């Protein structure tokens, strides 16, 4: 008589901190042990997130490396702070906030109608709030046909990267606005004005009232009456303003705008996945294109833009106590997920990319991140020059450490720079004079110059077309 020996069932896989410390793990994210002891909870093989990346090309997946945490797509801070989301106002606040405590106390006392989240006794309230401005109709600044033309320029040139809106839904909302049936028309008119202004910048035919469009959107975004009912449209409009400022003005102006954008994301609660699901389920959200994946795109693209600016300027970035917003799903025609992936290599407590083991020195950490960056391969020219920009960021920090620069580091930077020159030429030939078209070419000409380990000046190695881009821009200026 044969005896069937059943195979031993493997217990639920423990997270990395519990496995190393031989602690009991409940397999959740974050697990109970990591929450209690404030460990950085992460898993070596996260099955819960595999479905979201099933369609992503292996070309753009994280390169395998011994120091990387494979499969980790979402990282939260150890102690996950709870919060309250007001669905009517699309407003998020932490449970420990002064304006939330009356509601918390009412719930604890079993009240049938606990107080709403409100700024009770925040001040005496003896002065009226600032009056709202009269914005007027956007059609007085730009016709519907001109708006459609410059919007198409934006979506063609920048839409794949700044994938904030579905072009078809945006076009329908524009038609509704111009024909009087648009909802939340004030905030959306700021979006449309920002899209048209940036589309005019990218176009070979500048719109005569481009600056008026910019001021129209700014007046709405700065108006206290408009901001009292903050919406997703406000965040998208700020994103359009950030694009324009990054392409036209000084670093500090763009960086401050990006900080404001991040704070607005927190006010609305886009950093929390549970809030995103609630917003996506609100009646009318699908009509204006605010499904869950689109809301995640809005958060992560904004996050990436802000952290890129902060790292370039060597300034502090806005961080959140916890980010549970899920990753962007790759879709055809969009490279936003790849743009976010590049920026996530920059050190940040909210980034899902983390080195598995803390490097022994700051230089080693930067070298590991530079190596990871060099393994990513992209075809979109904007991503190629962005990759080079971040490589230059790593290089400058290594140089400032004054601990020596190896030939391997220099070669990684040179390779990224040479790729960027070719990509910049491609963008320039298309007439898309984005910021990194000239920036990447300039930085490769100066980044490695101070290195004593590189015999000839790097400028002698810069391809001729790189100098043509630089000199051509100088002539235009």
Secondary structure, DSSP 4 states (H G I P E B T S, - for coil): -----PPPPPPPPPPHHHHHHT------SS-HHHHHHT-----SS-GGGGGGGTTS-GGGSPPP-TTB-TT------SS---EEEETTTTEEEETTSHHHHHHHHHHHTT-TTPPPS--TTSS---SPPPPPP----GGGTS-HHHHHHHHHHHHHHTTTTS--S-HHHHHHHHHHHHTT--SSHHHHHHHHHHHHHHHHHHSSS--TTHHHHHHHHHHHHH-HHHHTT--HHHHHHHHHHHHHHHHHS-HHHHHHHHHHHHHHHHHHTTT-HHHHHHHHHSTTTTTTT--HHHHHHHHHHHHHHHHHHHHHHT-PPP--S---PPPPPP-TT--HHHHHHHHTTS--TT-S--BSS--SSHHHHHHHHHHHHHT----SHHHHHHHHHHHHHHHHHHHHHTS---HHHHHHHHHHHHHHHHHHHHHHHTT---HHHHHHHHHHHHTTTT-TTS-S-GGGTS-HHHHHHHHHHHHH-
